[in-house]
Amino acid sequence: MSENKNNFAFGKENYKWMLIGLGVLLLGFIVMSLESNPQGQGFLGMTLGPIIILAGFIIEFFAIFKKAKND
């Protein structure tokens, strides 16, 4: 019973990718808020921002389902 087993749900690499994904999501929302057209109807609010946010969610999905290495 003296095993030094890690009881965390994810590994260190998973948490690193989760933080990167959150940063990308935040960047997407910031890009959308920079839109100068009313109600965000320009390129930044309607095209670039949502693409960046989608990339952030894909990174989060990858981070959750990535297998942790058994060190």
Buried (B, 14 or more C-beta within 10 A) or exposed (E): EEEEEEEEEBBEEBBEBBEBBBEBBEBBEEBBEEBEEEEBEBEBBBEBBBEBBEBBEEBBEBBEEBEBEEE
